[in-house]
Amino acid sequence: MTNKLYYGDNLDILRGHIADESVDLVYLDPPFNSNASYNVLFQA
């Protein structure tokens, strides 16, 4: 198994890239109101 990082809407990623019945849990904990830019890894 290789680690992968997907960037985008989680529902679109799950529907388009992840096999059915292979995910048990998705946990999201966004940093609310931090005034930081987290898109640094994804700039063109």
C-alpha atoms as one frame of an Amber mdcrd trajectory, in Angstrom:
protein
   0.000   0.000   0.000   1.289   3.469  -0.891   0.335   6.667   0.857  -1.520
   9.151  -1.325  -2.655  12.710  -0.758  -5.784  13.807  -2.596  -6.656  17.476
  -2.822 -10.251  18.470  -3.483 -13.806  17.879  -2.401 -13.859  14.661  -0.383
 -17.067  13.347  -1.975 -15.686  13.804  -5.504 -12.424  12.088  -4.516 -14.228
   9.168  -2.859 -16.495   8.655  -5.862 -13.758   8.960  -8.472 -10.633   7.447
  -6.923 -11.493   5.179  -3.993 -12.977   1.693  -4.395 -16.474   1.112  -2.982
 -16.622  -0.284   0.570 -12.921   0.364   1.205 -13.274   3.344   3.563 -14.580
   2.850   7.101 -14.137   6.367   8.447 -13.284   9.853   7.206 -12.284  12.273
   9.948 -11.882  15.958   9.133 -10.633  18.492  11.641 -10.126  21.781   9.798
  -8.275  24.593  11.561 -11.102  27.133  11.836 -10.317  30.852  12.099  -6.523
  30.414  12.011  -5.896  33.151   9.383  -3.304  30.898   7.708  -3.061  29.736
   4.106  -2.993  25.941   3.883  -2.813  25.790   0.091   0.952  26.305   0.080
   1.549  22.658  -0.924  -0.763  22.986  -3.911   0.329  26.220  -5.570   1.064
  26.008  -9.292
